[in-house]
Amino acid sequence: MKPLLFKTLLFSIAMAAITAILKYAAVIPAIHDQWHLMLVFYFVLTTFILYQLLKALRKTMRNFITIFLSMTVLRMILFTAVILLYAFLIQHDDSRNVVGFTLTFSVYYLLFTTWEIVMIVSGIRKNKNLNNEKF
């Protein structure tokens, strides 16, 4: 768990540095003002999901696939709900702010999903039992 937490924390810090440079030095107004809270949200959620998936990798491939698909569906529902709640309940009158939130949230989604895939693939490569298992 510690290496996973450390690597994900380093990734999140790198994302924070890049975002801060783009937001404040390059002055990209599309980045939402609450980007740092989104990063914390993604860090916590990605660490939890990766821990569950890598734990499932130690069992069988069927178990991993079931948990992977379940986590993917739940994550998509949660992320869609967050965007819709923000758009309709919090900032329903400021469309520019909603677009910035949605763009920032979506870019972080793509980046953290890519990070998740990299970590899962490395976990599969390390687990020799899964490489020989038939589906």
Contacts in CASP RR format, 6 or more apart in sequence:
PFRMAT RR
TARGET T0000
AUTHOR 0000-0000-0000
METHOD contacts of the structure
MODEL  1
MKPLLFKTLLFSIAMAAITAILKYAAVIPAIHDQWHLMLVFYFVLTTFIL
YQLLKALRKTMRNFITIFLSMTVLRMILFTAVILLYAFLIQHDDSRNVVG
FTLTFSVYYLLFTTWEIVMIVSGIRKNKNLNNEKF
1 51 0 8 1.000
4 47 0 8 1.000
4 50 0 8 1.000
4 51 0 8 1.000
4 54 0 8 1.000
4 119 0 8 1.000
5 47 0 8 1.000
7 119 0 8 1.000
8 43 0 8 1.000
8 46 0 8 1.000
8 47 0 8 1.000
8 50 0 8 1.000
8 115 0 8 1.000
8 119 0 8 1.000
9 43 0 8 1.000
11 115 0 8 1.000
12 39 0 8 1.000
12 42 0 8 1.000
12 43 0 8 1.000
15 39 0 8 1.000
15 108 0 8 1.000
15 111 0 8 1.000
16 36 0 8 1.000
16 39 0 8 1.000
19 31 0 8 1.000
19 35 0 8 1.000
19 36 0 8 1.000
19 39 0 8 1.000
22 28 0 8 1.000
22 31 0 8 1.000
23 31 0 8 1.000
23 35 0 8 1.000
30 99 0 8 1.000
30 100 0 8 1.000
30 103 0 8 1.000
30 104 0 8 1.000
31 100 0 8 1.000
31 103 0 8 1.000
31 104 0 8 1.000
32 38 0 8 1.000
32 97 0 8 1.000
32 100 0 8 1.000
32 101 0 8 1.000
32 103 0 8 1.000
32 104 0 8 1.000
32 105 0 8 1.000
34 101 0 8 1.000
35 104 0 8 1.000
35 108 0 8 1.000
38 104 0 8 1.000
38 105 0 8 1.000
38 108 0 8 1.000
39 108 0 8 1.000
42 108 0 8 1.000
42 109 0 8 1.000
42 112 0 8 1.000
45 75 0 8 1.000
45 78 0 8 1.000
46 112 0 8 1.000
46 115 0 8 1.000
46 116 0 8 1.000
49 71 0 8 1.000
49 75 0 8 1.000
49 116 0 8 1.000
50 116 0 8 1.000
50 119 0 8 1.000
50 120 0 8 1.000
52 67 0 8 1.000
52 71 0 8 1.000
53 64 0 8 1.000
53 67 0 8 1.000
53 68 0 8 1.000
53 71 0 8 1.000
53 116 0 8 1.000
53 120 0 8 1.000
54 119 0 8 1.000
54 120 0 8 1.000
54 123 0 8 1.000
56 63 0 8 1.000
56 64 0 8 1.000
56 66 0 8 1.000
56 67 0 8 1.000
56 68 0 8 1.000
57 64 0 8 1.000
57 120 0 8 1.000
57 123 0 8 1.000
57 124 0 8 1.000
57 127 0 8 1.000
57 130 0 8 1.000
58 127 0 8 1.000
60 133 0 8 1.000
61 130 0 8 1.000
61 133 0 8 1.000
61 135 0 8 1.000
62 135 0 8 1.000
64 130 0 8 1.000
65 135 0 8 1.000
68 120 0 8 1.000
79 105 0 8 1.000
79 109 0 8 1.000
82 105 0 8 1.000
83 101 0 8 1.000
83 102 0 8 1.000
83 105 0 8 1.000
86 98 0 8 1.000
86 101 0 8 1.000
87 98 0 8 1.000
87 101 0 8 1.000
87 102 0 8 1.000
91 97 0 8 1.000
91 98 0 8 1.000
91 101 0 8 1.000
92 98 0 8 1.000
124 130 0 8 1.000
124 131 0 8 1.000
125 131 0 8 1.000
END
